[in-house]
Amino acid sequence: MRNLRLLLILIITAAATANAGVYKWTDEQGNVHFGDRPTSSQAEQIKLKKYPKSSGPTSSSTQPKVTQQQLLNMYQQEREKKKAEKKKQKEEAKTLALKCARARDNLSQYEGSRLYEVLPSGERRYFSDEEHSQTISNLKKNIKRHCK
């Protein structure tokens, strides 16, 4: 009976270690890590492609190289993804800065002058005081939205 329990424990342990895989997680600083054991609750197991083992004597030496290459490919993909995200954020920040500058420039021009619109006939229609103050108010809202 005792041998049966020991055998059962060994089988369960062997099955658990045979299913060990590669885990991926991100730390507090945003760095991505890979490992054979999960170190946090947010670690996710990554499924690696299985390659058929060759019948030659080098099958045990090539398997770690294949796994290492897969990890290196995953690292490269993560780096490229982060680089693309940073580029996108920089472009968005640049666009926001341009909108901010335009809004501030428009506000400075509009505050000291009378506003008008050109009609299809070519005549100018000057804004009333209410329309002028509404336009100034809208520009100030745009500045608050774009200038952070």
N, C-alpha and C positions, 0 to 999 in steps of 0.2 A: 504494500500500500504506500509506504514511504517512497519507494523508488518510482511509483507511478506519479506521485505528486511532484517529485523532483524532475521527472521527465516532462511533465506537463508545463512546469515553470520554465524549463529550458526551451521548449518549443515556442512558448509565448514570447520569451525574450529574444529568441532567434528571429521570429517573425517581425517583432518590433524593430530590431536593428536592420533587418533586410529592407524594410520600407523607409529607412532613413533617406532623406533627400536634401535638397538645397532650399534654404529659407531666405527670404528677402524681407528687410525691414528698414525703416527710416528713423534716425535718432532725432533728438530735440533740435539739433542744428540744421536738420534737413539733409543730412548725409545718408546715402543709401548704402546698406551693408548686405552682404551675402554670407551665409554660413551653413554648416551642417546641422546646427541645433538652433531652435528658436530662442531668442533671448528676451523677447517681450511679447505681450499679448497681441500686438499688431503685426507680428511676423506672419508672412504668408508663405506657404509651401509652393515652390515652383516645380512644375512638371518638366523634366528634361526628356529630350527625345532618346529613345532606346536605339542603340546601334547593335546589329547582330555581331556576336563574338566570332572571331575567326578561329579556325581549328589549329592555327600555328602557335608556336611557343610565345609569340610576342603579344598575344591577345590581352594578357594582364598588364603589359606595359603601355599599350596604346589606349586602353580605356581611361586611365587618369588624364592622359593628354587630351582626349576628346572632351571630357568633362571640364577640364581647365579651359579649353578653347570656348566651350559654351558659356562659361562664366565670364570670360573676357569679352565675348560678344555682347552679353547682357550688360556688362559695365559700359561698353562703348555706346550701346543704345540709350542707356540712362543718361550718359554725359551729353549725347546729342539732343536728347529730349530737354534736358535742363538748359542747354545752350539756346535752343529754339525759344523756350519760354522766356529766358532773359532778354533775347532780342525783341520779342513781341512786347514785353513790358517797357523796354527802352523806347520803342516806336510809339507806344501809347502815351508815355510820359512826354515825348517830344511833341506829339499832336496836341496834348492837353496844354503844354506850355505855349504853343502857337495860338491856340484859342484864347488863352488867358491874355496874352499880349495884345491880340486884336481887340478883345473886349475892353481892356483898359485904354487902349488908344482911341477907340470909338467913344468911350465915356468922356475922355478929356476933350475931344473935339466937339461932342454934342453939348457939353455943359456950358460952354462959353458962346454958343451961337444959336441962332434960330434954325429950326429944322424945317425942311420942305421936301416935297416929292414932285417929280416932274411928271406932268400929265401927258397923255398921248398927243395932245395938241402942241406940246412944247412949253406950255405955261407952268409956272411954279405955283403950287398950293402949299402955303405955309401951315405948319402944325399949330393947333391951338395950344394954350398953356397946359390944358389937361392932357392932350396927346404928347406934348413934349415931356411932361413929368412921367407919363406912363412909359415912354421910351427909355428915359433915364432909369426908371425903376427896373425895367427888364434888363438893361445892361448891367446894373448892379447885381441882379440875380445871376446873370451869366458869369460875372466875375467870381461870385461866391462858389459857383458850381465848378468852374474851370481852374481857379487859382487856389490850390490847396497846399 
